[in-house]
Amino acid sequence: MATTYNLRGHPIDKDMKAIALSHPEALDYEPLPNSVLISYAGYDRGQMATPMPDNVKNRYKAVLELPVDDIEQKSGKIRAMFDRLYPDNNYHIFDEDDYKKTRDFIEKYKDSHFVVHCDAGVSRSSATALAITKELAPEDYQKLLDLGIYFPNVLIYSYLVEGKFNDKLYKKYSKQLHPWGI
């Protein structure tokens, strides 16, 4: 089994604590034996809009599925916009329950390699992979940031690093994770 992976033109070490992939990349990725999967997909009436097939999930020793839309603010204006877009409330913003599920999963499998995917492999998955590496493998944290292919979801990152989300943390982590601006 190869120990490196070509991630959008960047060779990365599969032995990194966490990696963020897109849905198509995750379909083809061959994980190391001691790997777990955190799978994000859009929310569809309480379910994963695009769930990972069982033959892919079976490659991992454990899987956490999170039907969460890629929304990174909880302000009244953002909620009002999504309420207009989805009058039947068919959307879900990462919240305290998602935080608890994710933190419990990370704690339970902290000795594993984490493969995290979302639809594009840019926002939800990178926020989670960065939070995992910041805590469990700081040497990998900067490597992920330096790839320059991620635009982390600040709401998810803030929850996973701080255990909460507010406007002050949004500004702090927006500057840290998106130094070129939003």
Residue, then its C-alpha position, 0 to 999 in steps of 0.5 A: m500500500a502506498t504511503t503517500y497520496n497525491l492530493r490535488g497535485h500535492p504529495i502528502d504523507k498518509d501517516m499524517k494524523a488527519i487528512a481532508l478530502s472531497h467526496p470523490e477523493a474519499l471514494d477512491y482513497e485507500p486508508l491506512p489500516n488504523s484509520v477512521l472516517i468522519s463523513y460530512a454531507g449536506y442535510d436532507r431531512g435528517q439524513m446524509a444527502t450523499p452518504m458514503p457507500d458501504n463498500v467505502k465505509n467498510r475500509y475504516k474501523a469506525v465511521l461518524e456520519l454528520p449531515v451538516d450543511d456548509i454554513e459557517q455563521k449562526s447570525g440572525k441574517i444567515r438563518a433568515m436567508f436559509d429560512r427563505l431558501y428552505p421554508d421547510n427548514n431542510y438545512h442543518i448548521f453544525d451545533e452543540d450536538d454535532y460538536k459532542k458527537t465529533r469530540d467523543f469520536i475523536e477522543k475514542y479514536k485518538d490513536s487512529h488516523f482520521v480521514v475527513h471528507c465533505d462534498a468539496g473537501v475544502s471547508r467542513s472537512s478541513a476545519t475538522a482535520l485542522a482541529i484534530t491535528k492542532e490537538l493531537a499532532p501539531e507538527d501536521y497542523q501547519k503542513l495542512l495549512d501550508l497546502g493552500i487548498y483549504f478554506p476551513n469552516v470557521l464555525i466547525y473549527s471554533y467548536l472543535v477547538e474552543g467548544k463554542f462559537n461566537d462572533k469574537l471567535y469567528k473574527k479570531y479564527s477567520k483571520q487565522l485560517h483565512p489570512w488572505g481575507i474572506 
